[in-house]
Amino acid sequence: MPNRNKRRGYELEFETKEFWKQSGFKCTRSFASGAYKHALGKAHEGDLHLEEFTVECKRKKTGFKFLYKALKQDDADILVVREDRQPRLYLLSETTLLRLMKKAYDI
């Protein structure tokens, strides 16, 4: 894979997929990270499929600092963010998500 950013993105997808599989969940990677979703259909959207959820993975060298700091504040479990005229987004740590998923799937 010659493009460094594509390789780094693939690494994030792979490590995320492996984490969920090792934790006992069904998790698969979309063919070519969903690049062919228009030709292959909805089943190939997103980067990963975790149980019935579509997961998009984004990796950047920098740019998420604010989110990490805000989530760390008061040891919060969930961070809510919203851009003007956009819906709220909920962010949570992998530990919190794993706890919720284990409860939801009785694992």
N, C-alpha and C positions, 0 to 999 in steps of 0.2 A: 504494500500500500504506500505509494510515493508521497501522498499529501499528508503532512504531519498532523494537521488539524483533524482530518478524517480518522487517522490512526488513534489519536487521543480520544475522539468521540467513540470509536469502536471499543477502546479499552474501558471507558465508563460503562457502556452498554453491557460488555462482557462481565465486568466485576459486579454490576448490579444484578444481572440475570443469575449469576452464580450464587450471590448472597441469598436471593429469594429461593432458589432451588435447594440450597443447603439448609434453609430454614423450614423446608417442608411444603413449599408452595409450588404451584404450576406456573412456570415463567418461561416464555420463549421469545426469541428475537425475531423481528420481522425481517423478511428477505430484503437485503440491501437497505436496512434501516427505513423502510417505507418509501424508498425512492420510486418504486413502481406502483404506488397505491392507485393511481388513475387507471392503469392498465389491468391490475390484478384485483382491485376492489377493496372494500372496507376492511376485510380481514387482514390486509397488509398495511394498514395505517399505523402511524406511530413507530417507535423504536422497539418497544417491548410490549408483551401482553402478559400481565400479572393477574392470574385468575381471570376475572371478567373485565379488568381495567386495562385501558390503553395508557402506556407510559411513554413520555417523551423525555429524552435525556439531553441535557445541554451542559457542555463543559467549556469553561473559559479560564484563561490564566488569571484574570482579575475581573472585577465588576460585580461580584456578589458580596463584597465586604459588608455593606450595610445590612444585608439579610442575615449574615452570620452573627454580626454584633447584636442586632435586634432580637434574634432568637435566644442568644446567650443572656440577654438582660433578664434579671430576676429568675433565671433558669426556667424560662417559659417552655411549655410543651408545644404550643401552637402560635404561629405568627400570622396575623391577618394584614394583607397589604391591598391597597386599591389605588389605581391611577384615576385621575378625574375622568368621569364619563365612561368608566369601565367597571365590570363586576369585581367583587372582592375575590382575592385569591388567598387560600390557606396554605401555609408552609409548615412542615413539621419535620423534626429530625427522624432519621431512619429508625432510631430506637423507639420513638413514640409511634411511628407508623407500624413497626413490627408488632408492638403491643396491641394496637387496634386490630390489625389483621388477624393475629392469633385469636383474639376474642371473637371476631366476626366469623372466622372459619373453624373455630373450635379446634385449634391445633396446639 
